[in-house]
Amino acid sequence: MDLDEEFIAAARPTRAHPPPRLPEPDWAAARDAANLYRNTIDLDQTDPQLRDALASLWGGEPGGYTRAERVVLLVLRRIYPHQTSSAAVMRAVAADVALAEAARILLESLPYILSSDGSLRQRQFFLHSQPDTRTWYVPPTPQLAEIEMLGRMACLASDDEYAELVSVVRTAAPQLPPVYRAAFALALPDSPELSHELITEFAGEDQPWVSWLQATATDPDLIEKARAVQTHRGVPVFADDVALVNALVVNRGSAAVPVLTPYAAHTTAAAALARIGLPDALRALAGVAGTSKDHQQLLRRAIKRWPAAAVAGLTQAVGDGGHNAAATRVLLVDLAARKPGLVAAVRPWLTGAAGTALDDVTQQLSADYDEASLDELPRVLTDPHHEDPAAFPAKLPKLPSFWNPRAWQRPMLHTGRVLPLVAVDHLGAMLAFHTGDGHYPGIADVKQACTSDSLAGFGWDMFTAWLNAGAPSKDSWAMRSLGPLGNDDTARRFTPLVRAWPGQAFRKRAVAGLDVLADIGSDVALMLLNGIAANLKFKALQDRARDKIDQIAAGRGLTTAQLEDRLVPDLGLDTNGTLLLNFGPRQFRVGFDERLKPFVRNLDGARLKELPKARRDDDAELAGAATARWKALKADARTVSGQQLLRLELAMGAHRRWDLADFEPFLARHPLVRHLVRRLMWAVYTEAGTVERCFRVAEDGQYTDADDEPVALPGDALIGLPHPLEISADDRTAFGQLFTDYELLQPFPQLDRDTYRLTDAERAATELNRWADLNIPVGKINGLTSRGWQRGAFIRELLKPLPDGWIAVAALSDGYATEIAHSYPKQITRLYIDTPDRRTPDRHTFGELDDITASELIRDLEALRG
């Protein structure tokens, strides 16, 4: 344990660790605070029990108060908490009475509240009691400063005084709301039975305050019951309270670890765990190290302070798996390389996955690598100045303290030999040297000489070590290097970090992360970048991602929509849009449903719920590779599916047209998108924009008409997704029957889509007010982003791009922050049309919109009903 005086002083006191002193009672401050309300409270309407006490309180001198006056002081303080400290008032109230009597006065004050007679203009209020405890004020957490002060005084009381106080609290308990009983239990930690009784009584009722009793309970089974109680998002938990967390560690020592471990993502709990030199504490910290920079610093500090516990704890964390396991392994390899003696000492104590993980690390560090000789290396790895002597500094840059390539995956030449460490150091120097035009030119020679997978693995380990070191900005080249070194897997692992960083106050790092994805440049990387541009709650980063996509499109001579067509990965599918998963004796074929969710069939055509597990008679190596391929495919499909469904649905409403040269390779023949295309009805359009002929794409790739007969499309055809407002009734019926016959569900409503028309008055109007009286939950408003609407971090309006460069603006009754999930419902006060610069002096009328655009706008907002 590493507990300094500051940590102990911040802990909530107990009788074993009492406070050094109590604050002096301040009667004058208490009386002055009460006098502030003499023109606000109506004595005639106030309960008789308090009326006389209020009058005498306002006219008397400080000190020497009657019992009733003391009750009034506590009531006023609780109603007007901004005026003076309730703890100070409690201290004054209890200054010259016995501790048990002070508790009775406090208990007597709790039922009183402040109410208004409705004449708000005159600000007349009155005090009255509430006999029914169900109508009492319920604090969001079981904490009241008056009760806590009573507990502090109890720490200094004699045994007899303390026992009498507990008896008074127990006697009053049946008349108290449970959350007040919990506040007393937290304030009297030397009587854990108070917490135990409450957990036993209320754990099954999902009362959030029950979880706070973990701080004072001592029975492991009851602590687990309290932990299992659900807490509401946005409501504080005990693990955020420094006084309670520190007291838990001070009073219970190592027994605090299992209590705090589920809350390790909370900074206060993590800071306490970092002071406990046990493997389980380090294991918990490693599991949440990616939460924030503070968590990473706490983990590094704990590793330095407790290296032996760190070897065991990090190893267990690696064995646990999870999203932080890879980063933890980099830390473990680095620590094992520096402290080999500790590895040998700890290994006998580890079993199962943890033991295997440490053996793998030991094997990596002791491996006899088949290193390439210097004459096998590209010249730039033996002499970094060779590529560009004028640009590269004469003295190689000093590599940072986290540089430890012995602990990372080594880059491998195409010959199968790895780079010697001296060459890896030269590679590091080149990566650290960032020219004005980008990366040092010699990196291209290294990429040509080494396998892409080994460079990607090396780059990720280096990046992870940089993160583990606190991501120092002067060494941010370690992140930029993911661009030239990374591959599709790098992009998949990196993108969730980029999406999360703005919420962790790493905005600049997130923006730089967009450049990394662009530098990787593969279809998968650009698809993930486009996903950030399409949907992210952090508007500033989303806008930067959009700009990046627009720049990439312009650089290729394409529109953004045309680039998006080209960014859809094929996921390794064959030309028929399928994939064979080979187990040796058994094989399975992959298909996709209307939402691009993959499924498998056996070779007899039967659809299976899931890819089967390998059997003894299967080829273990083939089955393992096929299972890994299946898992990766499902993950990629989840990323792609939402983007593609929305893209095509919005294209239908936006009158998007494709020429045949783009339609066939990027839609009809694309290995993945074809699964959506064949479930939709398509049309050839005239130059005037009217439907000339409808068709569908059959499973074999043929174009067929309403009679399911093959049709040929002209070479200059303009193709689009027809909206139901432009589809004839006969075509809708005929194609609907074809989809039914072939058991094809549409990926989104097309043939049976709800449509809407503007009234004559609405066509002449510049605003629509259909939804002004509709109370819309915030969650539904946020859901509009899945329909192509855009919003900022603090929402006052939502925007949707329209054809012809216009935008629709839905103004809200008042704003809210995106992270507030339980905000009050809003109203869409008006919908109007504007231009992107928002400077249109004269608003457009809705009659200027085409019927499809108007229908789609109304449909979006009508979906908010119900």
N, C-alpha and C positions, 0 to 999 in steps of 0.2 A: 504494500500500500504506500502511496506517495501523497500524503495529506499534509499540506502546509497550513499555517495559521489562518491565512486568508480563506482557504476552502472551509476550514472548520468553523470560522466565524460566520460564514454565510449560511451555515446549516440552521434549520429550525431547532431551537433548543429543546432539551429533554431534562429530566431530573438528574440523569447521569452527566449531562453536559449542559448545565444551566447557563443562562445569559449572565455576563459579568455584572450587569446593572439594569435597572428599569428606568424609563424616562421619567423625569419629574412631572408631577401633575400640573397642568396649566388651566386652572379654573377660569382665569380671565379670558383666555382664548375661547374656551367653551361657551362662556356667557356672551361674549361679543358675537360669536357665530349665531347664537340663538336670537340675539337682538335684531339681526338682519331681517328677520321674517315677521316682525311684529305688525307690519302693515300689509302682510300677505295672508295671514291666517285669520279666519273668522272665528272668534271665540264662541259666539252664540251657537254655531253649528258643530263645534268641537265636542267630543265626548266629555261628559261631566268629570270623569276621572282625571282628565288632563287639563280641563279648563282653568281651574284655580291655580294649578301648578304652573301653567304657562304665564298667567298674569303675575304671579309672585316672582317667577323667574326673570321676567323682563324688568321688574322694578327693584329687584334685590341687589345685593352686593356679591361679588365672587366668594365662593366657599360657603361651608355650612349649609349645604342644600338638603332639603328634605328628600325622603325616598321618592316621592312622586316627581319632584323636580329633576332628580337624577334620571328617572325613566324618560322624562320629556327630553332631556339633553341627548340621550342616546337615540330617541326616535328622530329628532331633528337632524342629527348628524347622519343618520342612515338615509334620510330623504334628500338631504342636500350634501352629498359627499364631496363636492368640489370646494367647500368652504374651509374645512379644518380636518385634521386627521381623526378618524373614528377611534384609532388605537389610543391617541392622546386623550380623547374624551373618556374612553373606557378606563384609562389609567386614573384620570381625575375622579371619576365616579367611584372607583374602588379604593381611593387613597386612604380613606379613614373608616372603612367598614371591613368586616371579615371577608375572606375570599369567598366563602359560600354565600354570604349575603350579596356580594357583588354579582355572583352568578344568578341569584334570584332576580335582582334588578334587571340584569341583561335579559333574562328569559321573559320577564314581564313586559319589556319594551318590544319584543319581536312581533306581536300581532298587529301593531299599529301601522297605518298607512296614511298617505295624504290623498285627498280627493277634492274635486272641484264641483261647485254648484252649477257650473255651466256658464256663468257670467265672466268669461275669460277677459273681456275688456277691462273689468275692474280687478282681475286677478285675485278673486276670493277663493280661498281653499280652507279645508278644515281637516283635523286629525280625528280618526276614528279607528276602532279595533275591528278585526275580522275574526269572529269566533270559529268560522269554518276554515281549517288550515289549508283546504284545497284552493282557496282564493288568495293565499299569502303570496307575497313576492318570492319567486324562486330564482336564486342567483344562478348564473350559467355554470359555475363551479362551486364545490362545497367549501368556499372560503369567505369568511367575514372577518374583517380586521378586528372588530370588537372581541369576537370569540378567540381569535389568535392571540390577542393581548391577554385575555384571561388565561390562556394556556401558558404564556410566558411567565405570568405571575405564579402559576401553579408550580413551575419548575423550582421556584425558590421557597415554596411553602413547606411547612413541617409535614411529617407523615400523616398526622391526624387531620390537619387542614386539607391536605390533598384528598384523603379518604372521604371527608365530608363533601368536598366539591364534587367528586365523582358520584356520590350518593344523590346530590341535588340534581345533577344532569340525568342520572338514571330515572329519578322520580318524574322528571319533566318529559322524558322521552316520548311516552305515549301521546302527549298533546302536541308534539312538534312534527312539522313536515320532515320526511326522511332526510332531505338534503341538509337541513339544519343539524340533525343528529350526526350526519357525516362530518360536518364542520367541527363539531365538538370532538368527534373521534380523532380527526387529524390534529386538533389542538392539544389532545391529551394522549400522545403516543406511548406514554408509560403504562397505559391501560389498553393494550391491543385487543382485549376482549370486546371493547366497544366496536372496533372495526370488524371483528369476527362475527359478531351478532348481526350486524347490518348486512354483511356479505351473504351470510346464511339466509337471511330473510328476503333480500331483494335481488340477488344475483340472477334469478330467473325472470325478472321483469324488465331487463334491458334498460335500466336507468343509468345514463352515462356517468353520473357521479360515483357509482359503485367502483369504477375502475381506479378512482383516486385512492381508494382504501388500500391499494397495494403498497402505498408508502408507509403505512403504519401496521398492517397485518404482519403476523409472523408465522402463521400456519401455511406451509407450502401449498396444500390442496386448496385452501380458501383463496390464496393469492392467485392461483391459476383460474379459479372461478371468476374472480374480479377482473382479471386480464381479458377473459373471454367476452366480457360485456361490450357490446358495440358502442362506439362513440361517434357522434355526428361530425361530419366534415366542418372544419372551421372552429369547432369548440376546443379550447385548450385541454391538454391532458396533463396528468401529474408530472410526467417526465419533462415538461417544459418549465417546471417550477424549481428554481435553483435551491431554495431553502429546503424543500421536501427531498429532492434528489440527494443533495449533500448530506442531509440528516440520515437518509437511508444508508449511505456509504459509511458515515462516521459511526453509526450505531450498530450496523449489521455486518460491516466488513465484506468479506467475500460472498456472503449470502445475498448481497445486493446484485450480484452479476446476473443470475437468472431472472430477477425482477426487471432489470434495466435492459436486458438483451433485446426483447421485442420492440423496444423504443430506441434502439441505437441510431436510427435515422434522425432522431431529435438531437440537436446540438448539445443541449444541457446533459442529456443522458450519456451521449458519447463522450463528453468531457469528463464525466465521472468514471466511465469505464476505462478511459485512458490512464487513470490513476491506480488501477488494480492490476497487478502483475500476474494474472492468471491466463492460461491459454484460451479459456472460453471468452474472456473479455477481449482479447486480441482477435479472436475469431469473429466476434460480433462486429467489431470495428471494421475488419476487412470486408465483411459482407455488405457494408453500406458506404465504403470509402468513396464511391463515385457520386454520392449524394451532393457534396459541396466541397469547396476548397478547404473549409474549416475541418471537415471530416478527414480529408487527406492529411492535413497537418497534424491532427490528433493521432492518426494512425502512425505517421512517421515518428512522432514524438514517443509514442508507446513502444514502437519497435526499438528505438534507440535506448529507451530506459529499461526495457524488459526483453532483451534479445532471445533468451532461452524460451520464455513463454511465447515470444513471437514466432519462433520456428514451429512450435507445436500448433499455435493458433492459426497461423497462416496456412499451414499444411492442412489442417482440418477444414478451413474455409475453401481451399482448392478442392478438397474431396467432396465438399457439399455441393459443388457446382454453382449454378446461378450466374447472373449476368456480370458479376464482378470477379468471377473465378479466374478468368484469363489475366486480368490486371493484377490480381493477388499473386498469381503464379510468377509473374515477372518480379514482384517484390521478393517472393520466397527464393527464387533462383539467385537474385542479387545478394540476399542475406546469407544464403547457404555458401555462396562463393567467398564471402568475407569471413564467415564463422563456421568453417567446416567441422571444428571440434564439437560445436553445439548440435550439429546435425547427427553426428554419431551418438551423442548422449541422449538425444530425444527419441531417436528411431525405435528403440525397444518398447517405448510406451504407446506407440501408434499402431492401430490395426485397421483393417478394412480399406476403404477408399483413401483415407488419410495416409496410411502406410504406403499404399501403391503410389500416391502422388509424390511422397518424399523420395521413394526409390527412383521414380522417373527423373526427379530433379538431380539426384545424386548421379544417376547414369549420364544425364546430359553434361554435367560438369566434369565427369571423369572420362567422357567418351574420347576415344583416340580418333580424332577427325582425320579423314583423308584430305589433307590440305594440298591445295595446288602449289606448285613451285612458282617462283617469281616470273620465270620466263613463259609460264602459261597464262599469265594475267594480261589484260589489256594495259597498254603503256601507262594510261592515266592512273592506274592503281599502284604503280610503283613510283610514278613521278607526277603528282597532281598538277605541277606547273606545265606539263607537256602540252595540254590541250590549248591553253590560252595564257602564255607567260605574262602578257601585259595586264590581263585582268586579275589573275590569281595572285594573292599577296606572297611575297618572298618567304615570309614566316607563316607556317601553317597556323590556323586559328587554334586556340586552346580549347579542347573539348570539355564540356561541363562535367560537374561532379556525378551526375546520374549516368554518364557514359560508361557502360559496362558490357560491351558486346559479348564477352565470354558467357554472359547469362542469357543471351538472346539467340534466336534462330540465326544461323549463319547464311549469308548469301552463297548460292551454289552456282558454279559454272555449268554450262550445258554438258560438260564432260562428266559431271557427277562429283567433282571435287569442290570443296568449300574454300572460300577465301581465307587466307591466313589472317591472324588478328592485325598484323601491321597494315595489311591492305584494307581491312575494315576501318582502321583508324584513318587511313587516307580517304576512304569513302565518306566517313563522318566529316572530315575537314571540308570536302567538296560540298556536302549537303549544308554545312554551316555557312558556307560562303555564298550568299545570295546576291546575284548581280542585279543591276537595275532592270535588265531585260528578263529576269526570271532566274531559273536554276542554272548552275554552272554547266557549261556545254559538255564537260566530260562525263556527266551523269548518263548521257545518251550512250556512250561507249560501254558503261557498266551494264546498262539495261540490255544491250545487245549481247553481252558476254554471259549474263547470268539468267537463270530461269526466273520467270515472272512470279511464280508462287513463292520462291525463297526470298526474293526481294520484298514482296508484299509482307511476308511473315517477319522479316527483319525490321521493316519499316514500322509495322504495328507494335512490335516489342519496344522499339526505340520511342515511339510516340507514347506508349503506356508508361514507360519509365519516366518520361517527361511529365506526364500527368501525375504520377505518383510522387514526383519531386516538387509538386506544387505548381506545375506549369509556369515556370519563370518566363516572363515575356521576352527577355533577352535571348532566350533559346527557343523561341517559337518556330524556328526553322525545323525543329523536330516534328511539328505538326504539318508545316508546309511540305515537308518531304514525302508525306503520304500521297501527294499528287503524282510525282514522277514514279514513285515506287509502288503505289497501290494498284489493286485490281478490283474486280467486282465484289469479292468478299470484304475487302477493305471498306468499300463504299457502303455495304450493308451494315457493317459494324459501326461505322463512323457517323452515319446519318442520324441515328437516335440521339447521339451526343449533341450534334449541331442543333437539333430541334429542341433539346432541353436546356441548352446553355443560356438563352436569354432569360429564362425563369430563375436561373441561378446567378444572375448579375454578370454573366460572361458575354455581354453583347458583342464586344469587339472580336472576341474569339469565335463567336458564332458566324459573324460576317466573314472572317478569314476562312472559316470552314466551308463556306459556299465556294470560295476560290479553289479549295482542295478538291471538292467534288467536280468542279469544272476541269481542273487539271487532270484528274483521273480520266475523265473524258469518255469512258465507255458508255454504251447504251444504258446499262444498269445505273451507273453513277449519275448520268444526266436524267434518267427517269426519276431517281430519288431526289435530285435537285428540283425537278419540275414538280414533284409532290410537295416540297416545301413551298414552292411558289403558289401552288393551288390551294393549300389548306394548312394554316398554322395560326395559332392564337396570338402569336407575337407579330403584330402587323408590320413593324419596322423591318424585321428580318424577312418576312414574307415579301414585302415590296422589293427588298434588295435581291431576293431570289428571282422575282419576276424580271427585274432589270437584267440580271445575269442571263436568264433564258432568252430574253429579247436580244441581248448582245450576241449570244451564240447563234441565234437564228439569223440575225443580220450578217454575221460573219460568213454564214453558209449561203447567203442569198435567198433565204426562205422567210416566210411569215412565221410567227410563233406557232400558229395552228399547224402549219406544214412540218415544223420541227417536231412538234408533239407526235405527229404521225410516225415520225422516224425514230422516236425515242422508246417505242414500245418494245421491250426485249422479247425474244422468241422463247426464252426459258429453256433452251436446248431441245425443243420439241422437233419432231421430224416434219416433213413437208405436209403431212396429213393432219398435223396438229396433235399428235399423240407421242407417247414415250413408252418404250418397253423396259420394264424393270425385271432384270434377270436374276433369279435365285439358283440357276443351274437347272435342276430337274423341273422346277416350276418357273413360270413367267406370268407377268401381269402387265396389262396395258392401261395407261392413264387416259382418262377423259376429263371433260370439264362441263359443269352445269351452266345454267343461264346466268349465274353470278360469278362465273370464272372460278368456282371452287373445284379443285381437282378431286377426282375419285378414281378408283381402280376397278378393273374387271379381270376375271380370270380368262384364260384363252377360250373358254366355252361361251364367253359373253356375259356371264353372270356378274352383276354389280355387287361389290363387297363393301361392307361398312368401313373398313380400314385395311391398309396393307397388312397382310398377315405377318406374324413373327416367324423368324427362321426356324426350320425344323432340323433334326439331326441329319436327315438325308439331303438337305440343301448344301450347296457350296458355300461355306462360311464366308469366304472372301467376297464372292459375288453378291451374296445376300446382304452383307454389311455395307458394301458400296451402294447397292440398290436402295437400302433403307435410308442411308445418308442422303442419297439423291432425292428421295421422296420427301424427306423433311425439308430440304432446301427448296424444293419446288413449291411446297405448301406455303412456306414463308414468303417466297417471291410472289406467288400468286395473290396472297393477301395484300401485299403492297401495290400490285398492279391493278387488281380488280376494281377497287373503288374509283381510281382515276379514270379507267377506261369506260366504265358505265356512265359516269357523270359526263365525260368528254363527248360521248356519242349522244347522250340525251340532250345536252346543251346545244350540240351541233344541229339537232333537229329543230329546235326553237330559234336558232340563229341563222337559218337558211344557208348552212355551210354546204359548199359544192366541191366535189372532187372530179378531176378529169380521170379518164380511164387509166392513164399512165401512173397515177398515184393510187387510185382505188384498188387496183388489183394487187400490187405488191404489199401495200400497207394496211389493207382491210380484207378484201376477199380471199387472198392467198396467204395472208400472214398466219404463221403457225398458231398463235394464241388468239388474236383478235377475230379470226374466222369463226370461233365458237360463239361470239356475239353476233357477228354479221349474218350468219345463216338463220338466226332467230328473229331477224327484223325484216320489215318490208322496205324495199328501196325503190327509187324512181329515177327515170331519165327526165331531165328538165329541158324546156325550150330556152332560147336566148331571152325570152320575155319573162322567164321565171315560173312558168306554169308546168304542171305535170303532163308529160307526154305519154309515158308508159310506166307502169309499176312492174316490179319483178322481185324475185327473191334469189338467194344464193343457196343452191342445194348442197347436200353433204358432199357430193362428188365434185363440187366447184362449178357446176353448170349454172347458168342463169335461166330461170324458168318463170313463166307467166302465171296468171290466175288459174289457168287450166293445167298447170304443172307441165307445160310443154316447153322445150328448150327455146330460148330466144337469143339472138345475136345482138350485141350492143355495138353501135357505130363507134369508130375510132375517136370521134370528136365528142362523145357523149359527156354531158354534165350530169353527175350523179349526186343524189342527196337522199336524206331520210325524210320521207313525206310526213307532214303533221296531219292528224285526223281532219283538220279543217280543210285540207286540200285533197283528201282521199274520197273518191266516190263511194256511195253506199254499196254498189256492186263489188268493187275491189275490196272493200273492208270485209264484206261477208265471205268472198271467195278465198282471200288469203287467210282470213281467220280460220276457215275450215281446213286449209292446208296445214297450218301450224298445229291444229288439233289432231289431224290425221297422223302427222309425223311426231306427235307428242313433244312438241317444241314450245317451252314456256318462253315468253319474251323477257329480256333482261330488265326492261322497264316498260311501263304502260305506253303503248303506241296506238294499236288499233282500238283499244277500249279506253283511251285517255279521256279524262274529264276536260271539257272545253267550256269557255266562257265568252260572253259578248258584252261589250260596253253598251250602256243605255245611251240614248240620244243626248241626254244632259251630260253624261260623263264624257262623251266624245268632244263636247264643246268646252269641257272644264280643263283647268291646268293642275288640279289636284283631285285625288280620289280619297274619300273619307269612309269607305265601307267598313273599316276596322277600328274606327276611333273609339267605340264603346266595348271593344273586345279585350278582356284581360288575358294576356298571353304570358304563360310561364317563361322564365328566362331560358330554361333548357330548350324550349321550342324555338325561341328567337335565335339561339346559338345554332340550332339545327338548320337554319336557312343557309349556313355556309356550305352545306352539302348540296345545295341547289344553285351554287354559283354566286351567292351573295358574299360580300366582303364587309368586314368590320375591323375596328381598331381595338386597342387594349382597353380603352374606356369608351363604351358604346353609347352614342346619342342618335346614331342613324346607321342604316345599312345601305350598301350600294350594290347595284348589279349592272354590269356592262350590257348594253343593248346593241343591236345592229345599227349601222350608220354612225358609230362613234358616240352615241348618246349613252347616258346612264340613268337608271331608275334609282330614286332616293326614297327610302322608307324612314320617315322621321319618327322617333320614339318619344313617349311622354316624358321620360327623363332617362339619364344615362346610368350605367352600371359598369363595374369592373368585371372582366371575363372570368376571373377566378372566384367570384361570389356566386356559388351555385344556388343559394337559398334566397336570392334577392327577390323583392316583391315583384308581382307580375307587372307588365308594361302594356301600354296601348300604342298601336301604330297610328299616330294622330293624323298623318297624311302621307300620301304617295304622290310624288311628282317626277317630272322628267327634266334632266339638266344635261349639261355638257361636262366633260371631265374636269375642265378648269373651274367649274362651279361659278362662272361669272356671267351667265346668260341673263341679260337685263329683262327679257320677256320670256316667260316660261312657255314651253311647248304644250299644246293641248294634247289630250290623249287620242284625239281623232287623227293626229299625225302618225300614230303608230299603225303598223299593219295589224291585221286581225290576229295573226299567230303570236306576235310579240305581246299584244295586249292580253290574249288568253293565257299565255304562260305566266305573265306577271300576276294576274289575278289568281291563277291556280296555285302559285307559290304561297300566296298569303292566305288563301282560303284553307289551305292545308293546316293552318294554325288553329283552326276551329276544332272543338271537340277534344 
